[in-house]
């Protein structure tokens, strides 16, 4: 009985304890849920506050931007109002001037009004036409000059020319002063025989151990030089021996000329020419043009013609032949009674040369009209070869005369204040007065100076005309 009572007590206590624990757990769970709910509410409130603050900041920035844009629009409106006011003022002034001009013209006869209108229209049209003309010409000239410059440079860069250093004086050394007396001979018969056989003049003066051979024909001068050297080396001097050595020297020079001409043709890659043509080409070796060897000049012109023709897409063979043969007439005797260009062309025509080559040879000094593009090619190559630095020698007196002539021509035109020839006379810089010469007239002045230079002066190569017009506006701030 007692045991049952104890078990009941224990059961009651256990039940009470379970109820207490359950109540405590329920209370703790309720408290925890309340705290979590409060924290969630606080978090949501903080997020809402931050979103509100961010939205307020964005609205404030937008309001500031709209305020700035409004101020800018107000400022632009003020400027437009000012501009409109100024335009209205100008329009009123123009209207007033037009009214005054109308009142003035109303008192003029109809013919004077018509003339005034035509003159105003002509002035406007002339100015506009001049600007259009200058624009078209300058654009075309720039394109042509650029293409021409490109092609010429492409050809010239492939050529390595030789700077001439030859001298035109022909002097023959002799072993002693006694030889001068032998060369003169009794009653001058030896020197007379020598001069008649060679067609030269033998100058025996006080120059020690040397005599000078003078002749305008370089081939005869070369024959005389070789013959005189042979006579001096032999030591025996007589009319018969002199004639023998002269004949031998003449044969030697002719053979040398043929070899030189044949070598020039072969080096240029051309087919063999007529023997007379090759001989005349070789004789050009003994001729000088302003200290430039004529055969070397012809070979150089031939190469330039060939390269320029290749750049232009033309057949280089006729161009090369025309360049090589363009000075052939210089080796023909003076009995031809015509210029060297026409004499050479006439000979080539008789030998059946290509008509394009014949015309290029005849026209390279503009004595006849060019009939093909090869004639201008020869002119261009001839100018390049003769005018390049180091090709030919010129005296300082000639240079000074050319520069002075250029400056005098430029100073002879109205509106020119100063003129300077620079770059060895290859450029003429003309300074004009801006009050008398405008931009459009400056171009026309350069053209007129160029025409005057071409008609008055003779010069190798080209001369560039540069017209300079400058206006300066100055003020001083204090």
C-alpha positions in Angstrom: 0.0 0.0 0.0 2.8 2.3 0.9 4.5 1.5 -2.4 1.5 2.4 -4.4 1.2 5.7 -2.6 4.8 6.5 -3.3 4.3 5.8 -7.0 1.3 8.1 -7.1 3.3 10.8 -5.5 6.2 10.3 -7.9 3.8 10.3 -10.8 2.2 13.5 -9.6 5.5 15.1 -9.1 6.6 14.0 -12.6 3.5 15.3 -14.1 3.9 18.6 -12.4 7.5 18.9 -13.5 6.5 18.1 -17.1 3.9 20.8 -17.0 6.4 23.3 -15.6 9.0 22.4 -18.3 6.4 22.6 -21.0 5.3 26.0 -19.7 8.9 27.2 -19.5 9.6 26.0 -23.1 6.5 27.6 -24.4 7.4 30.8 -22.6 11.0 30.7 -24.0 9.6 30.0 -27.5 7.2 32.9 -27.3 10.0 35.2 -26.0 12.3 34.2 -28.8 9.7 34.6 -31.5 8.9 38.1 -30.2 12.6 39.1 -30.2 13.0 37.7 -33.8 9.8 39.6 -34.8 11.2 42.8 -33.3 14.5 42.4 -35.0 12.8 41.8 -38.4 10.7 44.9 -37.8 13.8 46.9 -36.9 15.6 45.6 -40.1 12.6 46.4 -42.3 12.4 49.9 -40.8 16.1 50.5 -41.4 15.8 49.2 -45.0 12.8 51.4 -45.6 14.7 54.4 -44.1 17.7 53.8 -46.3 15.6 53.4 -49.4 13.8 56.6 -48.6 17.1 58.4 -48.1 18.4 57.1 -51.4 15.3 58.1 -53.2 15.4 61.5 -51.6 19.0 61.9 -52.7 18.2 60.9 -56.3 15.3 63.3 -56.4 17.5 66.1 -55.0 20.1 65.4 -57.7 17.4 65.4 -60.4 16.0 68.6 -59.1 19.5 70.2 -59.2 20.1 68.9 -62.8 16.7 70.3 -63.9 17.5 73.6 -62.2 20.9 73.8 -64.0 19.2 73.0 -67.4 16.6 75.6 -66.7 19.2 78.2 -66.0 21.0 77.2 -69.2 17.8 77.5 -71.2 17.2 80.9 -69.7 20.7 82.0 -70.6 20.3 80.7 -74.2 17.0 82.4 -74.4 18.6 85.7 -73.4 21.4 85.2 -76.0 18.8 84.5 -78.7 16.9 87.6 -77.6 20.1 89.7 -77.8 20.9 88.2 -81.2 17.4 88.8 -82.5 17.5 92.4 -81.2 20.9 92.9 -83.0 19.6 91.3 -86.2 16.5 93.5 -86.1 18.7 96.6 -85.6 20.8 95.6 -88.5 17.8 94.8 -90.6 16.4 98.2 -89.8 19.7 99.9 -90.7 19.9 97.9 -94.0 16.3 98.8 -94.8 17.1 102.4 -94.2 20.2 102.3 -96.4 18.2 100.4 -99.1 15.5 103.1 -98.9 18.1 105.8 -99.2 19.8 104.0 -102.1 16.4 103.5 -103.8 15.7 107.2 -103.4 19.1 108.0 -104.8 18.7 105.7 -107.8 15.2 107.0 -108.4 16.7 110.2 -109.6 19.1 108.5 -112.1 18.3 107.7 -115.7 17.3 104.2 -116.7 20.5 103.7 -118.8 22.8 104.6 -115.9 20.8 102.1 -113.7 21.2 99.4 -116.3 24.9 100.1 -116.6 25.4 100.0 -112.8 23.5 96.7 -112.5 25.5 95.2 -115.4 28.8 96.4 -113.9 27.9 95.0 -110.4 26.8 91.6 -112.0 30.0 91.5 -114.1 32.2 92.2 -111.0 30.6 89.5 -109.0 30.8 87.0 -111.9 34.4 87.9 -112.7 35.4 87.4 -109.1 33.6 84.1 -108.8 34.9 82.9 -112.1 38.5 83.8 -111.1 38.2 81.9 -107.9 36.7 78.9 -109.7 39.4 79.0 -112.4 42.2 79.2 -109.8 40.7 76.4 -107.8 40.4 74.1 -110.8 43.8 75.0 -112.2 45.6 74.6 -108.8 43.9 71.2 -108.3 44.8 70.0 -111.7 48.4 71.3 -111.5 48.9 69.7 -108.1 47.7 66.3 -109.4 49.8 66.6 -112.6 52.9 67.9 -110.7 52.6 65.2 -108.1 52.3 62.4 -110.7 55.1 63.8 -112.8 57.3 64.3 -109.7 56.7 60.7 -108.7 57.6 59.3 -112.1 60.7 61.4 -112.5 62.0 60.6 -109.1 61.3 56.9 -109.7 63.4 57.1 -112.8 66.2 59.3 -111.5 66.7 57.2 -108.4 67.7 54.3 -110.6 70.4 56.3 -112.3 73.9 56.8 -110.7 75.4 59.6 -112.8 79.1 60.6 -113.0 80.1 64.1 -112.1 82.3 65.5 -114.9 85.8 66.7 -114.2 87.2 66.9 -117.8 89.0 69.8 -119.2 88.7 71.3 -122.6 92.4 72.3 -122.8 94.7 70.0 -124.9 98.3 70.2 -124.0 101.2 67.9 -125.2 104.4 67.6 -123.2 107.7 67.7 -125.0 111.1 66.5 -123.7 113.0 69.7 -124.1 112.9 73.3 -125.5 114.9 72.1 -128.5 111.9 70.1 -129.7 110.0 73.4 -130.2 112.5 74.4 -132.8 112.2 71.0 -134.6 108.4 71.3 -134.6 108.6 74.7 -136.2 111.2 73.5 -138.8 113.1 75.5 -141.4 111.0 78.5 -142.5 108.1 77.0 -140.5 107.5 74.1 -142.9 107.0 71.4 -140.2 104.4 73.4 -138.2 102.7 74.4 -141.5 102.5 70.8 -142.6 101.2 69.7 -139.3 98.5 72.4 -139.2 97.4 71.7 -142.8 97.3 67.9 -142.2 95.3 68.1 -139.0 93.2 71.2 -139.5 94.3 72.5 -136.1 96.5 75.3 -134.8 99.8 74.4 -133.0 100.5 77.1 -130.4 104.2 77.2 -129.4 104.8 79.9 -126.9 107.0 80.4 -123.8 105.2 77.7 -121.8 108.1 75.4 -120.7 108.1 71.7 -121.9 104.6 71.9 -123.5 102.8 73.0 -126.7 99.1 73.6 -127.1 96.8 72.3 -129.8 93.8 74.5 -130.6 90.8 73.6 -132.7 87.1 73.9 -132.4 86.6 70.4 -133.8 87.3 68.0 -131.0 87.9 65.0 -133.3 90.6 66.9 -135.2 92.1 68.1 -132.0 92.3 64.4 -130.8 93.9 63.3 -134.1 96.4 66.2 -133.8 97.2 65.2 -130.1 97.9 61.6 -131.0 100.0 62.5 -134.1 102.0 65.1 -132.1 102.7 62.6 -129.3 103.9 60.1 -131.9 106.2 62.7 -133.6 107.6 63.8 -130.2 108.2 60.2 -129.2 110.0 59.4 -132.5 112.2 62.5 -132.3 112.5 62.8 -136.0 110.5 65.7 -137.4 109.8 66.1 -141.2 106.8 66.9 -143.3 106.6 63.4 -144.7 106.8 61.8 -141.3 104.2 64.2 -139.9 101.8 63.3 -142.7 102.4 59.6 -142.0 101.7 60.0 -138.3 98.6 62.1 -138.9 97.2 59.5 -141.2 97.9 56.8 -138.6 96.3 58.9 -135.9 93.2 59.5 -138.0 92.7 55.8 -138.5 93.3 55.2 -134.9 90.7 57.8 -133.8 88.1 56.5 -136.3 88.6 53.0 -135.0 88.4 54.2 -131.4 85.2 56.1 -132.2 83.6 53.0 -133.8 84.5 50.9 -130.7 83.1 53.6 -128.3 79.9 53.8 -130.3 79.5 50.1 -130.5 80.2 49.7 -126.8 77.6 52.4 -126.0 75.0 50.6 -128.0 75.9 47.2 -126.5 75.9 48.5 -122.9 72.4 50.0 -123.4 71.2 46.6 -124.7 70.2 47.9 -128.1 70.5 46.0 -131.4 73.5 47.0 -133.6 73.2 50.3 -135.5 74.5 51.3 -138.8 78.3 51.6 -138.8 78.2 55.3 -139.7 75.8 55.9 -136.8 78.1 54.0 -134.3 81.1 56.0 -135.6 79.3 59.3 -135.1 78.3 58.2 -131.6 81.9 57.4 -130.8 83.0 60.8 -132.1 80.7 62.4 -129.5 83.1 61.1 -126.9 85.6 63.7 -128.0 83.1 66.6 -127.6 82.2 68.5 -124.5 79.1 70.6 -123.8 79.8 72.9 -120.8 82.5 70.5 -119.7 80.1 67.5 -120.0 81.1 64.6 -122.2 78.5 64.4 -125.0 78.6 60.6 -125.4 78.2 60.1 -121.6 75.4 62.7 -121.7 73.7 60.8 -124.6 74.0 57.5 -122.7 72.6 59.1 -119.6 69.7 60.6 -121.6 69.0 57.2 -123.1 68.8 55.5 -119.7 66.5 58.2 -118.4 64.2 58.0 -121.4 64.0 54.2 -121.0 63.2 54.4 -117.3 60.6 57.2 -117.6 58.9 55.3 -120.5 58.8 52.2 -118.3 57.1 54.3 -115.5 54.6 55.5 -118.0 53.8 52.1 -119.5 55.4 52.9 -122.9 57.8 50.9 -125.0 61.3 51.7 -123.6 63.2 50.6 -126.8 62.3 53.6 -129.0 62.7 55.9 -126.0 66.2 54.6 -125.4 67.2 54.9 -129.1 65.9 58.4 -129.3 67.7 59.4 -126.1 71.0 57.9 -127.3 70.8 59.5 -130.8 69.3 62.9 -129.9 72.7 64.7 -130.1 74.0 62.6 -133.1 74.1 65.8 -135.3 76.8 67.3 -133.1 79.3 64.8 -134.7 78.3 65.6 -138.2 80.5 68.1 -140.1 79.4 71.7 -140.4 78.6 71.3 -144.1 75.2 70.0 -143.0 74.1 73.7 -142.8 71.4 73.0 -140.2 71.1 72.6 -136.5 72.5 69.5 -134.9 69.0 68.2 -134.1 67.7 68.6 -137.7 71.0 67.2 -139.1 70.9 64.1 -137.0 67.2 63.6 -137.7 67.9 63.9 -141.5 70.7 61.3 -141.4 68.6 58.9 -139.3 65.6 59.3 -141.7 67.9 58.5 -144.7 69.0 55.3 -142.9 65.5 54.2 -142.3 65.2 54.8 -138.6 61.9 54.6 -136.7 59.8 57.7 -137.5 59.1 58.2 -133.8 62.9 58.3 -133.1 63.5 60.6 -136.0 60.8 63.1 -134.8 62.1 62.9 -131.2 65.6 63.7 -132.3 64.4 66.6 -134.5 62.0 68.1 -131.9 64.1 67.9 -128.8 65.0 71.6 -129.1 61.4 72.5 -130.3 62.5 73.2 -133.8 59.7 71.0 -135.1 56.4 70.0 -133.6 56.5 66.7 -131.6 54.5 63.9 -133.2 54.7 61.3 -130.5 55.1 61.1 -126.7 58.8 60.2 -127.2 59.8 63.7 -128.1 58.7 65.2 -124.8 60.5 62.3 -123.1 63.8 63.2 -124.8 63.3 66.9 -123.8 62.7 66.0 -120.2 65.6 63.6 -120.0 67.9 66.0 -121.8 67.0 68.7 -119.3 67.5 66.4 -116.3 71.0 65.3 -117.5 72.2 68.8 -118.3 70.8 70.5 -115.2 71.6 68.1 -112.4 74.3 69.3 -110.0 77.8 68.5 -111.2 76.8 67.7 -114.7 78.1 70.9 -116.3 80.4 73.7 -115.3 79.4 77.3 -115.6 81.3 80.5 -114.8 80.5 82.7 -111.9 80.0 85.6 -114.3 77.3 83.8 -116.1 75.6 82.8 -112.9 75.7 86.5 -111.7 74.3 87.7 -115.0 71.4 85.2 -114.9 70.5 86.0 -111.3 70.6 89.8 -112.0 68.5 89.3 -115.1 65.9 87.3 -113.2 65.7 90.0 -110.5 65.4 92.8 -113.1 62.6 91.1 -114.9 60.6 90.7 -111.7 61.2 94.3 -110.6 59.9 95.5 -113.9 56.3 94.5 -113.0 53.9 96.9 -111.1 53.4 96.1 -107.5 56.7 94.2 -107.0 58.7 95.7 -104.1 61.6 93.2 -103.9 63.0 90.2 -105.9 65.7 87.7 -105.0 67.2 85.0 -107.2 68.3 82.1 -104.9 69.5 78.5 -105.3 72.0 79.4 -108.1 69.3 81.1 -110.1 66.9 78.2 -110.0 64.3 80.0 -107.9 63.0 83.6 -108.0 61.3 84.9 -104.9 59.1 88.0 -105.6 57.8 90.1 -102.7 54.7 92.2 -103.7 52.9 95.1 -102.1 49.7 93.7 -100.6 47.8 96.9 -101.2 48.3 96.6 -105.0 48.4 92.9 -105.5 45.6 90.6 -104.1 45.6 86.8 -103.9 44.0 86.3 -107.3 46.3 88.8 -109.0 49.4 87.2 -107.4 48.9 84.0 -109.3 48.5 85.9 -112.6 51.7 87.9 -111.8 53.7 84.6 -111.3 52.5 83.5 -114.7 53.4 86.7 -116.5 56.9 86.7 -114.9 57.4 83.1 -116.0 56.5 84.0 -119.6 58.8 87.0 -119.5 61.7 84.8 -118.2 61.2 82.2 -120.9 61.1 84.8 -123.6 64.1 86.8 -122.4 66.6 84.5 -120.7 68.4 81.3 -121.7 69.0 78.8 -118.9 69.4 75.1 -118.2 66.7 73.3 -116.3 63.8 75.2 -114.7 63.3 78.4 -112.7 60.6 78.4 -110.0 58.7 81.6 -109.6 57.5 82.2 -106.0 55.3 85.3 -105.4 55.0 86.2 -101.7 52.2 88.4 -100.4 52.0 89.2 -96.7 49.9 91.6 -94.6 50.5 92.3 -90.9 48.0 93.8 -88.5 49.5 95.1 -85.3 48.2 96.9 -82.2 49.6 97.8 -78.9 47.9 97.3 -75.5 48.7 99.6 -72.6 
